[in-house]
Amino acid sequence: MGPGAAGPWSRQNGGALVRWRRRTRAGTGPEPVATAEAVPLPEERPAAVAAHQWSHRWGPWAEQWQDWLRRSPVGVDLLVWWRDEGGDLLALVGPQRYLQRLAELLSRASPRDVAALGIGCTRRIDRPCRDPGTCGQDRADDDPTAAPRHRTGPVPGACSGFKDCWSAYGIDVEFTADDRHRAVHLQDPSDHSRTDVWVDGVRVADGITLDSSGYWVDGRYYVVQAEGPQDHPEQSHTMGHLCCTVLSLVVHDAERAVTRILVPRATEAWTDPELGRDGDTLCVYPSRGARAAGRADRVLPVEPLPPSPSR
């Protein structure tokens, strides 16, 4: 088709199909005058574009948490920080500040805030929550005569624990059954052997090699296994996160904000140490088998609770 011919032709322009129609002006000969009409391609229609952009920016599950995120004081900040890890924020503040801020936000988060990130939960750690319609609801009033229970979904208020299996940060968050306290584990992407732990925003046992997860005892004590003493007579190196056979135990009292590091003596072989509470005492067992048999290596007193601020 020559330059003086009239007829439609098209080209791609910014994702839209632009059709040009050549017209001739009356009395001026064949000189073309072009007018453009933008016709969206089928795959680029507004609804499809919006859905794609939403999924890419916030994750395909975030829309189901909108009702909660509109009410949460922390959830949106946490979601923005987490989803932009691979973008401008990390480049702007650097990896260490990014990690620190992530810990700060997780330490203020509720279970539903963490669920909205799309990481695994107590129910199943390898995928996002599949039932936010239930888990995003407000918790029902608990029976005041019953002890709070560790939650596994689908349940209003979301699960009590969350685990990130896919990113370099290895997020692990454990809430107490009443959600009053939370423990946050984060791995350092530059050193996967290092795991840092915060309980209610307080850094715990800094400088010690800690396990990538822990557990609550009686809703008050957060317990994490740690690297044992290198000079222990039964110490040896092995596979696993802590890389040794004799371990120590870190116990953080969330009510008193006090951390104790329990190290086995030469006569104590703590291969899988556990902490349990029996009335007014805390019992340290060297292994699961010893706990099942009721053989504790140490018995420690339970410290009295601090006075209530309202008193």
Short mmCIF file of the C-alpha atoms (twelve columns), coordinates in Angstrom:
data_MODEL
# 
_entry.id   MODEL 
# 
loop_
_atom_site.group_PDB 
_atom_site.id 
_atom_site.type_symbol 
_atom_site.label_atom_id 
_atom_site.label_alt_id 
_atom_site.label_comp_id 
_atom_site.label_asym_id 
_atom_site.label_seq_id 
_atom_site.Cartn_x 
_atom_site.Cartn_y 
_atom_site.Cartn_z 
_atom_site.pdbx_PDB_model_num 
ATOM 1   C CA . MET A 1   0.000   0.000   0.000  1 
ATOM 2   C CA . GLY A 2   1.628   3.258   -1.109 1 
ATOM 3   C CA . PRO A 3   1.933   6.485   0.898  1 
ATOM 4   C CA . GLY A 4   -0.994  8.059   -0.878 1 
ATOM 5   C CA . ALA A 5   -3.381  5.155   -0.403 1 
ATOM 6   C CA . ALA A 6   -6.288  5.317   2.002  1 
ATOM 7   C CA . GLY A 7   -7.056  2.422   4.347  1 
ATOM 8   C CA . PRO A 8   -6.598  1.200   7.930  1 
ATOM 9   C CA . TRP A 9   -3.303  -0.024  9.318  1 
ATOM 10  C CA . SER A 10  -2.114  -0.648  12.868 1 
ATOM 11  C CA . ARG A 11  0.885   -0.857  15.186 1 
ATOM 12  C CA . GLN A 12  1.643   -1.689  18.832 1 
ATOM 13  C CA . ASN A 13  1.796   1.358   21.103 1 
ATOM 14  C CA . GLY A 14  2.369   0.907   24.842 1 
ATOM 15  C CA . GLY A 15  0.475   -2.378  25.033 1 
ATOM 16  C CA . ALA A 16  -2.565  -1.128  23.045 1 
ATOM 17  C CA . LEU A 17  -3.453  -1.784  19.438 1 
ATOM 18  C CA . VAL A 18  -3.600  1.597   17.673 1 
ATOM 19  C CA . ARG A 19  -5.518  1.717   14.422 1 
ATOM 20  C CA . TRP A 20  -4.782  4.566   12.045 1 
ATOM 21  C CA . ARG A 21  -7.242  5.602   9.381  1 
ATOM 22  C CA . ARG A 22  -5.874  7.663   6.488  1 
ATOM 23  C CA . ARG A 23  -8.161  10.305  5.043  1 
ATOM 24  C CA . THR A 24  -7.683  12.820  2.284  1 
ATOM 25  C CA . ARG A 25  -8.621  16.421  2.682  1 
ATOM 26  C CA . ALA A 26  -11.071 17.731  0.125  1 
ATOM 27  C CA . GLY A 27  -9.324  19.625  -2.617 1 
ATOM 28  C CA . THR A 28  -5.805  18.913  -1.381 1 
ATOM 29  C CA . GLY A 29  -5.064  15.686  -3.158 1 
ATOM 30  C CA . PRO A 30  -3.926  12.462  -1.651 1 
ATOM 31  C CA . GLU A 31  -1.908  13.845  1.312  1 
ATOM 32  C CA . PRO A 32  -2.936  11.649  4.294  1 
ATOM 33  C CA . VAL A 33  -4.200  12.921  7.602  1 
ATOM 34  C CA . ALA A 34  -3.927  10.296  10.384 1 
ATOM 35  C CA . THR A 35  -6.339  9.896   13.261 1 
ATOM 36  C CA . ALA A 36  -5.687  7.346   16.023 1 
ATOM 37  C CA . GLU A 37  -8.109  5.110   17.855 1 
ATOM 38  C CA . ALA A 38  -6.689  3.092   20.791 1 
ATOM 39  C CA . VAL A 39  -8.222  -0.352  21.100 1 
ATOM 40  C CA . PRO A 40  -7.173  -2.314  24.222 1 
ATOM 41  C CA . LEU A 41  -5.909  -5.801  23.526 1 
ATOM 42  C CA . PRO A 42  -8.020  -8.550  25.105 1 
ATOM 43  C CA . GLU A 43  -5.331  -9.497  27.622 1 
ATOM 44  C CA . GLU A 44  -4.808  -5.853  28.617 1 
ATOM 45  C CA . ARG A 45  -8.353  -4.909  29.542 1 
ATOM 46  C CA . PRO A 46  -8.606  -2.899  32.800 1 
ATOM 47  C CA . ALA A 47  -9.948  -5.689  35.042 1 
ATOM 48  C CA . ALA A 48  -7.241  -8.104  33.941 1 
ATOM 49  C CA . VAL A 49  -4.522  -5.467  34.322 1 
ATOM 50  C CA . ALA A 50  -5.733  -4.531  37.811 1 
ATOM 51  C CA . ALA A 51  -5.859  -8.157  38.926 1 
ATOM 52  C CA . HIS A 52  -2.363  -8.810  37.620 1 
ATOM 53  C CA . GLN A 53  -0.925  -5.700  39.241 1 
ATOM 54  C CA . TRP A 54  -2.640  -6.517  42.557 1 
ATOM 55  C CA . SER A 55  -1.323  -10.081 42.586 1 
ATOM 56  C CA . HIS A 56  2.189   -8.993  41.643 1 
ATOM 57  C CA . ARG A 57  2.310   -6.197  44.224 1 
ATOM 58  C CA . TRP A 58  0.629   -7.754  47.248 1 
ATOM 59  C CA . GLY A 59  0.393   -11.483 46.572 1 
ATOM 60  C CA . PRO A 60  -2.655  -13.389 45.288 1 
ATOM 61  C CA . TRP A 61  -3.972  -13.930 48.826 1 
ATOM 62  C CA . ALA A 62  -3.859  -10.320 50.100 1 
ATOM 63  C CA . GLU A 63  -7.234  -9.293  48.661 1 
ATOM 64  C CA . GLN A 64  -8.913  -11.784 50.974 1 
ATOM 65  C CA . TRP A 65  -7.328  -10.009 53.970 1 
ATOM 66  C CA . GLN A 66  -8.505  -6.521  52.963 1 
ATOM 67  C CA . ASP A 67  -11.152 -6.284  55.656 1 
ATOM 68  C CA . TRP A 68  -8.603  -7.010  58.362 1 
ATOM 69  C CA . LEU A 69  -5.847  -4.841  56.863 1 
ATOM 70  C CA . ARG A 70  -8.190  -1.835  56.811 1 
ATOM 71  C CA . ARG A 71  -8.521  -2.151  60.592 1 
ATOM 72  C CA . SER A 72  -5.052  -3.303  61.624 1 
ATOM 73  C CA . PRO A 73  -2.613  -0.686  63.008 1 
ATOM 74  C CA . VAL A 74  0.429   -2.688  61.841 1 
ATOM 75  C CA . GLY A 75  -0.667  -5.056  59.070 1 
ATOM 76  C CA . VAL A 76  -0.310  -2.716  56.082 1 
ATOM 77  C CA . ASP A 77  3.142   -1.460  57.149 1 
ATOM 78  C CA . LEU A 78  4.317   -5.036  57.604 1 
ATOM 79  C CA . LEU A 79  2.892   -6.156  54.254 1 
ATOM 80  C CA . VAL A 80  4.475   -3.228  52.374 1 
ATOM 81  C CA . TRP A 81  7.863   -3.845  53.988 1 
ATOM 82  C CA . TRP A 82  7.759   -7.598  53.321 1 
ATOM 83  C CA . ARG A 83  6.514   -7.441  49.718 1 
ATOM 84  C CA . ASP A 84  9.069   -4.780  48.734 1 
ATOM 85  C CA . GLU A 85  12.104  -6.749  49.946 1 
ATOM 86  C CA . GLY A 86  13.293  -7.301  46.395 1 
ATOM 87  C CA . GLY A 87  12.668  -3.702  45.365 1 
ATOM 88  C CA . ASP A 88  13.583  -0.194  46.392 1 
ATOM 89  C CA . LEU A 89  13.418  -0.536  50.174 1 
ATOM 90  C CA . LEU A 90  16.222  -3.057  50.449 1 
ATOM 91  C CA . ALA A 91  18.415  -1.013  48.134 1 
ATOM 92  C CA . LEU A 92  17.579  2.154   50.059 1 
ATOM 93  C CA . VAL A 93  18.242  1.040   53.641 1 
ATOM 94  C CA . GLY A 94  20.607  -1.916  53.197 1 
ATOM 95  C CA . PRO A 95  20.197  -5.552  54.304 1 
ATOM 96  C CA . GLN A 96  20.877  -5.098  58.026 1 
ATOM 97  C CA . ARG A 97  18.407  -2.245  58.497 1 
ATOM 98  C CA . TYR A 98  15.858  -4.127  56.417 1 
ATOM 99  C CA . LEU A 99  16.216  -7.152  58.716 1 
ATOM 100 C CA . GLN A 100 16.010  -5.012  61.851 1 
ATOM 101 C CA . ARG A 101 12.873  -3.206  60.676 1 
ATOM 102 C CA . LEU A 102 11.256  -6.503  59.697 1 
ATOM 103 C CA . ALA A 103 11.876  -7.747  63.246 1 
ATOM 104 C CA . GLU A 104 10.396  -4.552  64.705 1 
ATOM 105 C CA . LEU A 105 7.205   -4.881  62.658 1 
ATOM 106 C CA . LEU A 106 6.789   -8.607  63.350 1 
ATOM 107 C CA . SER A 107 7.288   -7.920  67.062 1 
ATOM 108 C CA . ARG A 108 4.224   -5.630  66.992 1 
ATOM 109 C CA . ALA A 109 2.133   -7.775  64.692 1 
ATOM 110 C CA . SER A 110 -0.966  -9.816  65.448 1 
ATOM 111 C CA . PRO A 111 -1.505  -13.357 64.116 1 
ATOM 112 C CA . ARG A 112 -3.739  -11.987 61.346 1 
ATOM 113 C CA . ASP A 113 -1.065  -9.485  60.309 1 
ATOM 114 C CA . VAL A 114 1.413   -12.328 59.851 1 
ATOM 115 C CA . ALA A 115 -1.146  -14.511 58.064 1 
ATOM 116 C CA . ALA A 116 -1.715  -11.701 55.526 1 
ATOM 117 C CA . LEU A 117 1.950   -11.967 54.476 1 
ATOM 118 C CA . GLY A 118 1.157   -15.285 52.831 1 
ATOM 119 C CA . ILE A 119 3.688   -17.433 54.730 1 
ATOM 120 C CA . GLY A 120 2.898   -20.849 56.190 1 
ATOM 121 C CA . CYS A 121 1.071   -21.352 59.472 1 
ATOM 122 C CA . THR A 122 0.603   -23.966 62.172 1 
ATOM 123 C CA . ARG A 123 -1.944  -25.734 60.023 1 
ATOM 124 C CA . ARG A 124 0.448   -26.143 57.099 1 
ATOM 125 C CA . ILE A 125 3.816   -24.436 56.820 1 
ATOM 126 C CA . ASP A 126 4.359   -24.776 53.064 1 
ATOM 127 C CA . ARG A 127 1.534   -22.562 51.772 1 
ATOM 128 C CA . PRO A 128 -0.489  -19.410 52.601 1 
ATOM 129 C CA . CYS A 129 -3.720  -19.537 54.590 1 
ATOM 130 C CA . ARG A 130 -6.447  -21.138 52.479 1 
ATOM 131 C CA . ASP A 131 -9.351  -19.975 54.635 1 
ATOM 132 C CA . PRO A 132 -9.008  -16.235 55.443 1 
ATOM 133 C CA . GLY A 133 -12.798 -16.020 55.501 1 
ATOM 134 C CA . THR A 134 -12.616 -17.885 58.800 1 
ATOM 135 C CA . CYS A 135 -9.135  -16.997 60.055 1 
ATOM 136 C CA . GLY A 136 -9.646  -13.274 59.355 1 
ATOM 137 C CA . GLN A 137 -12.594 -13.043 61.731 1 
ATOM 138 C CA . ASP A 138 -12.308 -11.574 65.213 1 
ATOM 139 C CA . ARG A 139 -11.619 -14.090 67.912 1 
ATOM 140 C CA . ALA A 140 -14.666 -15.253 69.808 1 
ATOM 141 C CA . ASP A 141 -14.781 -14.463 73.514 1 
ATOM 142 C CA . ASP A 142 -12.944 -17.273 75.238 1 
ATOM 143 C CA . ASP A 143 -14.453 -19.171 78.112 1 
ATOM 144 C CA . PRO A 144 -12.970 -17.379 81.167 1 
ATOM 145 C CA . THR A 145 -12.874 -20.661 83.071 1 
ATOM 146 C CA . ALA A 146 -10.810 -22.454 80.403 1 
ATOM 147 C CA . ALA A 147 -7.097  -22.074 79.753 1 
ATOM 148 C CA . PRO A 148 -6.241  -20.489 76.370 1 
ATOM 149 C CA . ARG A 149 -5.266  -23.031 73.722 1 
ATOM 150 C CA . HIS A 150 -2.613  -22.919 71.029 1 
ATOM 151 C CA . ARG A 151 -4.592  -22.398 67.807 1 
ATOM 152 C CA . THR A 152 -4.399  -24.420 64.625 1 
ATOM 153 C CA . GLY A 153 -6.625  -23.150 61.804 1 
ATOM 154 C CA . PRO A 154 -8.968  -22.575 60.268 1 
ATOM 155 C CA . VAL A 155 -10.023 -20.629 63.342 1 
ATOM 156 C CA . PRO A 156 -11.088 -17.004 64.036 1 
ATOM 157 C CA . GLY A 157 -8.063  -14.878 64.876 1 
ATOM 158 C CA . ALA A 158 -5.713  -17.084 62.774 1 
ATOM 159 C CA . CYS A 159 -3.185  -19.660 63.932 1 
ATOM 160 C CA . SER A 160 -0.789  -19.185 66.847 1 
ATOM 161 C CA . GLY A 161 2.350   -19.950 64.831 1 
ATOM 162 C CA . PHE A 162 3.787   -19.071 61.398 1 
ATOM 163 C CA . LYS A 163 6.735   -20.319 59.373 1 
ATOM 164 C CA . ASP A 164 8.342   -19.017 56.179 1 
ATOM 165 C CA . CYS A 165 9.806   -21.905 54.189 1 
ATOM 166 C CA . TRP A 166 10.782  -20.084 51.000 1 
ATOM 167 C CA . SER A 167 12.627  -16.817 51.603 1 
ATOM 168 C CA . ALA A 168 16.166  -16.192 52.843 1 
ATOM 169 C CA . TYR A 169 14.829  -14.771 56.113 1 
ATOM 170 C CA . GLY A 170 13.337  -17.982 57.509 1 
ATOM 171 C CA . ILE A 171 10.625  -16.158 59.465 1 
ATOM 172 C CA . ASP A 172 9.301   -18.114 62.437 1 
ATOM 173 C CA . VAL A 173 6.747   -16.427 64.709 1 
ATOM 174 C CA . GLU A 174 5.229   -18.081 67.789 1 
ATOM 175 C CA . PHE A 175 2.421   -16.413 69.751 1 
ATOM 176 C CA . THR A 176 1.276   -17.405 73.196 1 
ATOM 177 C CA . ALA A 177 -2.208  -18.895 73.295 1 
ATOM 178 C CA . ASP A 178 -3.671  -15.586 74.515 1 
ATOM 179 C CA . ASP A 179 -1.641  -13.549 71.945 1 
ATOM 180 C CA . ARG A 180 -0.106  -11.407 74.706 1 
ATOM 181 C CA . HIS A 181 3.452   -12.349 73.778 1 
ATOM 182 C CA . ARG A 182 5.214   -13.300 70.578 1 
ATOM 183 C CA . ALA A 183 8.665   -14.622 69.668 1 
ATOM 184 C CA . VAL A 184 10.252  -13.836 66.299 1 
ATOM 185 C CA . HIS A 185 13.082  -15.807 64.668 1 
ATOM 186 C CA . LEU A 186 14.855  -14.344 61.628 1 
ATOM 187 C CA . GLN A 187 17.814  -15.702 59.700 1 
ATOM 188 C CA . ASP A 188 20.492  -13.386 58.374 1 
ATOM 189 C CA . PRO A 189 20.545  -13.844 54.556 1 
ATOM 190 C CA . SER A 190 24.287  -13.134 54.543 1 
ATOM 191 C CA . ASP A 191 24.924  -15.891 57.109 1 
ATOM 192 C CA . HIS A 192 22.385  -18.718 57.140 1 
ATOM 193 C CA . SER A 193 23.967  -20.243 60.246 1 
ATOM 194 C CA . ARG A 194 22.882  -17.201 62.254 1 
ATOM 195 C CA . THR A 195 19.381  -16.900 63.669 1 
ATOM 196 C CA . ASP A 196 18.352  -13.878 65.729 1 
ATOM 197 C CA . VAL A 197 15.452  -14.018 68.200 1 
ATOM 198 C CA . TRP A 198 13.237  -11.269 69.611 1 
ATOM 199 C CA . VAL A 199 10.582  -11.755 72.296 1 
ATOM 200 C CA . ASP A 200 8.090   -8.877  72.493 1 
ATOM 201 C CA . GLY A 201 10.617  -6.749  70.632 1 
ATOM 202 C CA . VAL A 202 13.506  -7.545  73.016 1 
ATOM 203 C CA . ARG A 203 16.606  -9.108  71.461 1 
ATOM 204 C CA . VAL A 204 17.334  -12.422 73.188 1 
ATOM 205 C CA . ALA A 205 20.797  -13.967 73.731 1 
ATOM 206 C CA . ASP A 206 22.591  -11.830 71.151 1 
ATOM 207 C CA . GLY A 207 25.892  -13.354 70.053 1 
ATOM 208 C CA . ILE A 208 24.886  -16.966 70.750 1 
ATOM 209 C CA . THR A 209 24.084  -19.482 68.032 1 
ATOM 210 C CA . LEU A 210 20.363  -20.185 68.425 1 
ATOM 211 C CA . ASP A 211 17.997  -22.695 66.878 1 
ATOM 212 C CA . SER A 212 15.637  -21.563 64.115 1 
ATOM 213 C CA . SER A 213 12.510  -22.175 66.230 1 
ATOM 214 C CA . GLY A 214 11.431  -22.494 69.863 1 
ATOM 215 C CA . TYR A 215 8.339   -22.946 72.031 1 
ATOM 216 C CA . TRP A 216 6.348   -21.382 74.858 1 
ATOM 217 C CA . VAL A 217 6.013   -22.909 78.313 1 
ATOM 218 C CA . ASP A 218 2.990   -21.852 80.360 1 
ATOM 219 C CA . GLY A 219 2.491   -18.743 78.214 1 
ATOM 220 C CA . ARG A 220 5.353   -17.083 80.066 1 
ATOM 221 C CA . TYR A 221 8.685   -18.685 79.174 1 
ATOM 222 C CA . TYR A 222 10.063  -18.808 75.656 1 
ATOM 223 C CA . VAL A 223 12.566  -21.622 75.227 1 
ATOM 224 C CA . VAL A 224 15.189  -22.000 72.474 1 
ATOM 225 C CA . GLN A 225 17.941  -24.562 72.133 1 
ATOM 226 C CA . ALA A 226 21.404  -23.095 71.611 1 
ATOM 227 C CA . GLU A 227 24.922  -24.197 70.808 1 
ATOM 228 C CA . GLY A 228 26.472  -26.042 73.758 1 
ATOM 229 C CA . PRO A 229 29.907  -25.542 75.336 1 
ATOM 230 C CA . GLN A 230 32.790  -26.563 73.086 1 
ATOM 231 C CA . ASP A 231 34.842  -27.797 76.043 1 
ATOM 232 C CA . HIS A 232 32.164  -30.245 77.235 1 
ATOM 233 C CA . PRO A 233 33.722  -33.739 77.510 1 
ATOM 234 C CA . GLU A 234 30.966  -35.279 75.380 1 
ATOM 235 C CA . GLN A 235 30.787  -32.501 72.813 1 
ATOM 236 C CA . SER A 236 31.226  -33.363 69.146 1 
ATOM 237 C CA . HIS A 237 30.286  -31.847 65.797 1 
ATOM 238 C CA . THR A 238 27.337  -33.093 63.795 1 
ATOM 239 C CA . MET A 239 24.913  -32.126 61.049 1 
ATOM 240 C CA . GLY A 240 22.075  -29.694 61.691 1 
ATOM 241 C CA . HIS A 241 21.574  -26.030 62.428 1 
ATOM 242 C CA . LEU A 242 23.506  -25.999 65.721 1 
ATOM 243 C CA . CYS A 243 26.219  -28.398 64.516 1 
ATOM 244 C CA . CYS A 244 26.932  -29.958 67.907 1 
ATOM 245 C CA . THR A 245 25.657  -32.891 69.974 1 
ATOM 246 C CA . VAL A 246 25.564  -31.262 73.426 1 
ATOM 247 C CA . LEU A 247 23.292  -28.224 73.616 1 
ATOM 248 C CA . SER A 248 22.496  -25.349 75.945 1 
ATOM 249 C CA . LEU A 249 19.060  -23.893 76.659 1 
ATOM 250 C CA . VAL A 250 17.951  -20.252 76.488 1 
ATOM 251 C CA . VAL A 251 14.911  -19.396 78.630 1 
ATOM 252 C CA . HIS A 252 13.319  -15.946 78.344 1 
ATOM 253 C CA . ASP A 253 10.770  -14.918 80.976 1 
ATOM 254 C CA . ALA A 254 8.404   -12.657 79.009 1 
ATOM 255 C CA . GLU A 255 6.618   -11.410 82.141 1 
ATOM 256 C CA . ARG A 256 9.851   -10.187 83.737 1 
ATOM 257 C CA . ALA A 257 11.779  -9.525  80.478 1 
ATOM 258 C CA . VAL A 258 14.705  -11.570 81.832 1 
ATOM 259 C CA . THR A 259 16.774  -14.101 79.873 1 
ATOM 260 C CA . ARG A 260 18.646  -17.037 81.392 1 
ATOM 261 C CA . ILE A 261 21.196  -19.123 79.501 1 
ATOM 262 C CA . LEU A 262 21.433  -22.616 80.963 1 
ATOM 263 C CA . VAL A 263 24.684  -24.407 80.098 1 
ATOM 264 C CA . PRO A 264 25.171  -28.113 80.856 1 
ATOM 265 C CA . ARG A 265 27.848  -29.062 83.342 1 
ATOM 266 C CA . ALA A 266 30.460  -31.680 82.516 1 
ATOM 267 C CA . THR A 267 28.262  -34.299 84.196 1 
ATOM 268 C CA . GLU A 268 25.140  -33.285 82.208 1 
ATOM 269 C CA . ALA A 269 24.733  -34.495 78.625 1 
ATOM 270 C CA . TRP A 270 21.969  -32.326 77.164 1 
ATOM 271 C CA . THR A 271 21.494  -33.837 73.715 1 
ATOM 272 C CA . ASP A 272 17.933  -32.546 73.254 1 
ATOM 273 C CA . PRO A 273 17.162  -30.411 76.314 1 
ATOM 274 C CA . GLU A 274 13.591  -29.459 77.182 1 
ATOM 275 C CA . LEU A 275 12.011  -27.216 79.786 1 
ATOM 276 C CA . GLY A 276 8.811   -28.023 81.640 1 
ATOM 277 C CA . ARG A 277 6.907   -26.454 84.506 1 
ATOM 278 C CA . ASP A 278 5.694   -28.401 87.527 1 
ATOM 279 C CA . GLY A 279 3.827   -26.151 89.940 1 
ATOM 280 C CA . ASP A 280 6.290   -23.643 91.363 1 
ATOM 281 C CA . THR A 281 9.338   -25.182 89.722 1 
ATOM 282 C CA . LEU A 282 10.904  -25.319 86.275 1 
ATOM 283 C CA . CYS A 283 12.467  -28.628 85.294 1 
ATOM 284 C CA . VAL A 284 15.307  -29.012 82.789 1 
ATOM 285 C CA . TYR A 285 15.348  -32.423 81.102 1 
ATOM 286 C CA . PRO A 286 18.405  -33.543 79.078 1 
ATOM 287 C CA . SER A 287 16.265  -35.212 76.389 1 
ATOM 288 C CA . ARG A 288 12.702  -36.109 75.458 1 
ATOM 289 C CA . GLY A 289 13.208  -39.598 76.791 1 
ATOM 290 C CA . ALA A 290 14.336  -38.231 80.152 1 
ATOM 291 C CA . ARG A 291 11.273  -35.996 80.297 1 
ATOM 292 C CA . ALA A 292 8.954   -38.916 79.563 1 
ATOM 293 C CA . ALA A 293 10.648  -40.794 82.413 1 
ATOM 294 C CA . GLY A 294 10.474  -37.778 84.746 1 
ATOM 295 C CA . ARG A 295 14.277  -37.496 85.137 1 
ATOM 296 C CA . ALA A 296 15.209  -33.814 85.397 1 
ATOM 297 C CA . ASP A 297 18.812  -32.656 85.548 1 
ATOM 298 C CA . ARG A 298 17.908  -29.361 87.211 1 
ATOM 299 C CA . VAL A 299 14.989  -27.929 89.113 1 
ATOM 300 C CA . LEU A 300 14.672  -24.141 89.249 1 
ATOM 301 C CA . PRO A 301 12.219  -21.979 91.192 1 
ATOM 302 C CA . VAL A 302 9.517   -20.019 89.360 1 
ATOM 303 C CA . GLU A 303 10.152  -16.358 90.052 1 
ATOM 304 C CA . PRO A 304 7.171   -14.332 91.337 1 
ATOM 305 C CA . LEU A 305 5.409   -12.137 88.811 1 
ATOM 306 C CA . PRO A 306 6.176   -8.399  88.912 1 
ATOM 307 C CA . PRO A 307 3.473   -6.119  90.345 1 
ATOM 308 C CA . SER A 308 0.740   -5.159  87.902 1 
ATOM 309 C CA . PRO A 309 1.142   -1.582  86.516 1 
ATOM 310 C CA . SER A 310 -2.444  -0.869  87.550 1 
ATOM 311 C CA . ARG A 311 -1.695  -1.465  91.202 1 
# 
